[in-house]
């Protein structure tokens, strides 16, 4: 199966009214019978480039019998006969290639005197599929030129018609020998065709991968060498760096020691202030308690004095006198002496 892709193009040769029955000036027998098949090819090539060649003769073209040519006037510019057949479903955007427009030059091939080859190359086409009329004239010459210009060329056998059957068979053999590949509609798959251009792309991609791989290896080698060189330099400089680091550490220790001593003094000073303040508060507290005790003792003395004033009086003569409580007391008879009951009361009052 042959697979179509974007590098494939369809070339429809001369499917004009004058080359087709029933009213053509130079009709190919049953040429209109291939139109339905060509339309199926057009469907398969949707999205691909499609070219349609057309004879575009002036009225006095050299190929006409009036000027000694083999053909009756046909496909005259801007005439009905030069138009494509109404049943041919040419898509929008079809590229029309007009040929044989010079009155003094004839042209059977769609490549002869046209820019068809240039347009194919500009479109990235490397594979062409050719159909149309007539097999032994315009179709044959277009196929032979396509091969000559380096395009991979397929002849669509079920979409061509010739004027003479014997000449058509001979023309097909000639095209095959030149390098054209004969196929039919059933031989074309719906999928993309694998072309020489795709192979070239794959080869280029492979080559690029190899180049990238080589470059990666070189980068790796260079990196390893750089690492080795840097390691050597680091080893050389390591001793010097170690000395410098030692000096920095030593200086840092001294600086830290000074800072520590300074902060330590600050802390000690604050601690002394705190202790002094605490002692002061304790002393003040103790002084308050002492004054409170003195006041308490003073009050006790006052109470004792009051109690003493309220004791019953005793006469100097030793006679008994009634006190507030109605009791009796013994009066002293002599200075410094008293009876036992009076002494007891005196002790009690002191207490």
C-alpha positions in Angstrom: 0.0 0.0 0.0 1.2 3.5 -0.9 0.7 6.1 1.8 0.1 9.8 1.1 1.7 12.7 3.0 2.3 16.4 2.7 5.1 15.8 0.2 2.7 14.2 -2.3 0.8 16.1 -5.1 -1.9 15.2 -7.6 -1.5 16.4 -11.2 -4.6 16.2 -13.4 -3.8 16.6 -17.1 -6.0 18.4 -19.6 -9.5 17.4 -18.4 -11.0 20.2 -20.6 -14.3 20.2 -22.6 -12.6 20.1 -26.0 -10.8 16.8 -25.0 -14.0 15.1 -23.7 -17.1 13.7 -25.3 -19.8 14.4 -26.3 -19.1 17.9 -27.6 -15.3 18.2 -27.6 -13.4 19.6 -30.7 -10.8 16.9 -30.2 -12.4 14.3 -27.8 -10.7 11.3 -26.3 -13.0 8.3 -26.6 -14.6 7.6 -23.2 -12.5 10.3 -21.7 -15.4 11.4 -19.5 -15.6 7.9 -18.0 -12.5 8.5 -15.9 -13.9 11.7 -14.3 -15.6 9.8 -11.3 -12.3 8.0 -10.6 -10.4 11.2 -10.8 -12.9 12.7 -8.3 -12.1 9.9 -5.9 -8.4 10.7 -6.2 -9.2 14.3 -5.5 -11.0 13.2 -2.3 -7.9 11.2 -1.2 -5.7 14.3 -1.9 -7.7 16.7 0.2 -5.2 18.7 2.2 -2.5 18.1 -0.4 -1.4 20.1 -3.3 -3.5 19.5 -6.5 -2.4 20.8 -9.9 -4.5 20.9 -13.1 -2.8 21.4 -16.5 -4.7 23.0 -19.4 -4.0 23.8 -23.1 -4.4 27.5 -23.5 -4.0 28.1 -27.3 -4.3 31.3 -29.2 -6.6 31.2 -32.3 -3.7 30.8 -34.7 -1.7 28.2 -32.7 0.9 26.2 -34.7 -0.7 22.9 -33.8 -3.8 23.7 -35.7 -4.4 22.3 -39.3 -4.7 25.8 -40.6 -1.0 26.3 -39.9 0.0 22.8 -40.9 -0.4 21.2 -37.6 -2.1 17.7 -36.9 -5.1 19.0 -34.9 -8.3 20.9 -35.4 -8.6 24.2 -33.4 -9.2 23.3 -29.7 -8.9 24.8 -26.2 -8.7 28.3 -27.5 -8.1 30.8 -24.8 -11.2 32.0 -22.9 -13.5 29.7 -24.9 -16.0 27.1 -23.5 -13.8 24.3 -24.9 -10.9 25.5 -22.8 -12.8 25.2 -19.6 -12.6 22.1 -17.3 -15.5 19.7 -17.5 -18.4 20.5 -15.1 -18.4 17.0 -13.5 -14.7 17.4 -12.4 -14.8 18.3 -8.7 -11.7 20.5 -8.6 -11.2 21.9 -5.1 -10.7 25.5 -4.1 -7.1 26.5 -4.3 -6.3 24.1 -7.2 -3.2 25.3 -9.1 -4.0 25.7 -12.8 -1.0 25.3 -15.1 -1.6 26.8 -18.6 0.5 25.5 -21.4 1.1 26.0 -25.1 0.0 29.6 -25.1 2.8 30.7 -27.5 1.3 30.7 -31.0 4.6 29.4 -32.5 5.3 26.7 -29.9 3.5 23.5 -29.1 3.7 21.8 -25.7 2.3 18.5 -24.6 4.0 18.3 -21.1 2.6 20.2 -18.2 6.3 21.1 -17.4 7.1 22.5 -20.8 7.3 26.2 -20.9 5.6 26.5 -17.4 6.6 26.9 -13.8 5.2 23.6 -12.6 8.5 22.1 -11.5 9.3 25.3 -9.6 5.9 25.4 -7.8 6.3 21.7 -6.8 9.7 22.3 -5.3 8.6 25.5 -3.5 5.7 23.4 -2.0 8.1 20.8 -0.8 6.7 18.1 -3.1 8.9 15.2 -4.0 6.2 12.7 -5.1 3.6 13.2 -7.9 0.6 11.2 -8.9 -0.5 11.8 -12.6 -3.9 11.2 -14.3 -6.0 12.6 -17.2 -6.0 12.6 -21.0 -4.7 11.7 -23.5 -2.5 8.8 -22.4 -0.2 8.7 -25.5 0.3 12.5 -25.7 0.0 15.0 -22.8 -0.1 12.4 -20.0 2.9 10.5 -21.4 5.0 13.7 -21.8 4.1 15.1 -18.4 5.0 11.8 -16.7 8.4 11.6 -18.6 9.3 15.2 -17.6 8.3 14.5 -13.9 10.7 11.6 -13.9 13.4 13.7 -15.6 13.0 16.5 -13.0 13.7 14.0 -10.2 10.2 13.5 -8.8 9.0 10.1 -7.6 6.3 9.6 -10.2 3.1 7.4 -10.0 0.9 6.8 -13.1 -2.8 6.3 -12.1 -3.8 3.6 -14.6 -7.5 3.7 -13.8 -7.7 7.4 -14.2 -6.2 7.9 -17.8 -7.6 7.5 -21.3 -5.9 7.5 -24.7 -7.1 8.2 -28.3 -5.8 4.9 -29.6 -5.6 1.7 -27.5 -2.5 0.3 -29.1 -0.6 3.6 -28.9 -1.8 4.0 -25.3 -0.3 0.6 -24.3 3.0 1.5 -25.9 3.0 4.8 -24.1 2.4 3.1 -20.7 5.3 0.8 -21.3 7.5 3.7 -22.2 6.6 5.6 -19.0 7.2 2.4 -17.0 10.7 2.0 -18.5 11.5 5.6 -17.7 10.8 5.0 -14.0 7.2 5.7 -13.5 5.3 3.4 -11.1 1.9 2.1 -12.2 -0.8 2.0 -9.5 -4.6 2.2 -9.1 -6.9 3.7 -6.5 -7.0 0.6 -4.4 -3.2 0.8 -4.0 -3.3 4.1 -2.1 -3.8 4.0 1.7 -5.5 6.7 3.7 -2.3 7.1 5.7 0.8 9.2 5.0 3.3 8.0 2.5 6.9 7.4 3.5 9.0 9.5 1.1 12.6 10.1 0.4 12.3 13.5 2.1 11.2 11.7 5.3 14.1 9.4 5.1 16.4 12.4 4.6 14.8 14.0 7.7 15.4 10.8 9.7 19.0 10.7 8.5 19.5 14.4 9.4 18.0 13.8 12.8 20.3 10.8 13.3 23.3 12.9 12.3 22.3 15.6 14.6 22.0 13.1 17.5 25.5 11.9 16.7 26.8 15.5 16.7 25.1 16.2 20.0 26.5 13.0 21.5 30.0 13.9 20.4 29.6 17.4 21.7 28.3 16.1 25.0 31.4 13.8 25.3 33.7 16.8 24.6 32.0 18.9 27.2 32.2 16.0 29.8 36.0 15.6 29.1 36.6 19.4 29.3 34.6 19.5 32.6 36.6 16.7 34.1 39.8 18.4 33.2 38.7 21.7 34.7 37.7 19.9 37.9 41.2 18.3 38.1 42.9 21.6 37.5 40.8 23.4 40.1 41.4 20.6 42.6 45.2 21.0 42.2 44.9 24.8 42.7 42.8 24.2 45.8 45.4 21.9 47.3 48.1 24.4 46.7 46.2 27.2 48.3 44.8 25.2 51.2 47.8 25.7 53.4 47.8 29.4 52.9 44.1 29.5 53.5 44.5 27.4 56.7 47.0 29.9 58.1 44.8 32.9 57.3 41.8 31.1 59.0 44.0 30.4 62.1 44.8 34.1 62.4 41.2 35.1 62.1 40.2 32.6 64.7 42.9 33.7 67.1 41.9 37.4 66.7 38.2 36.4 67.1 39.0 34.7 70.4 40.7 37.8 71.8 37.8 40.0 70.8 35.4 37.6 72.3 37.3 37.5 75.6 37.3 41.4 75.8 33.6 41.5 75.2 33.0 38.7 77.9 35.1 40.6 80.5 33.3 43.9 79.8 29.9 42.3 80.1 30.9 40.3 83.2 31.7 43.6 85.0 28.4 45.0 84.0 26.7 42.0 85.4 28.7 42.0 88.7 27.9 45.7 89.2 24.2 45.1 88.7 24.3 42.1 91.1 26.0 44.3 93.8 23.4 47.0 93.4 20.7 44.4 93.7 22.2 42.9 96.9 22.6 46.3 98.5 19.0 47.2 97.7 17.8 44.0 99.2 19.7 44.4 102.5 18.4 47.9 102.8 14.8 46.7 102.4 15.4 43.9 105.0 16.9 46.4 107.5 14.0 48.8 107.0 11.6 46.0 107.6 13.4 44.9 110.8 13.4 48.5 112.2 9.7 48.7 111.7 9.2 45.5 113.7 11.3 46.9 116.6 9.3 50.2 116.8 6.1 48.1 116.9 7.4 46.1 119.8 8.4 49.2 121.7 4.9 50.7 121.2 3.4 47.4 122.4 5.6 47.5 125.6 4.6 51.1 126.3 0.9 50.3 126.1 1.4 47.4 128.6 3.0 49.8 131.1 0.1 52.2 130.8 -2.4 49.4 131.4 -0.5 48.4 134.6 -0.6 52.0 135.9 -4.3 52.2 135.4 -4.9 48.9 137.2 -2.7 50.1 140.1 -4.8 53.2 140.5 -7.9 51.2 140.9 -6.6 49.1 143.9 -8.3 49.7 147.4 -6.6 52.1 149.8 -5.3 51.0 153.3 -5.2 53.4 156.3 -2.0 53.9 158.1 -3.5 52.9 161.5 -4.1 49.4 160.4 -7.9 49.6 160.6 -10.0 47.7 158.1 -11.7 49.6 155.3 -14.2 48.4 152.9 -13.2 48.4 149.3 -15.3 48.5 146.2 -15.6 44.8 146.2 -16.8 44.6 149.8 -13.8 42.7 151.0 -11.6 43.4 154.0 -7.9 44.1 154.0 -5.3 44.1 156.7 -3.7 47.5 157.5 0.0 47.5 158.1 1.1 48.1 161.6 4.7 48.8 161.0 6.6 50.2 158.0 7.8 47.5 155.7 5.5 44.8 157.0 2.2 43.5 155.9 0.0 40.7 156.6 0.0 37.7 154.2 -3.3 38.5 152.5 -2.1 42.0 151.6 1.2 40.7 150.2 -0.6 38.3 148.0 -2.7 41.0 146.5 0.3 43.2 145.9 2.0 40.4 143.9 -1.1 39.8 141.9 -1.4 43.5 140.9 2.3 43.4 139.6 1.5 40.5 137.5 
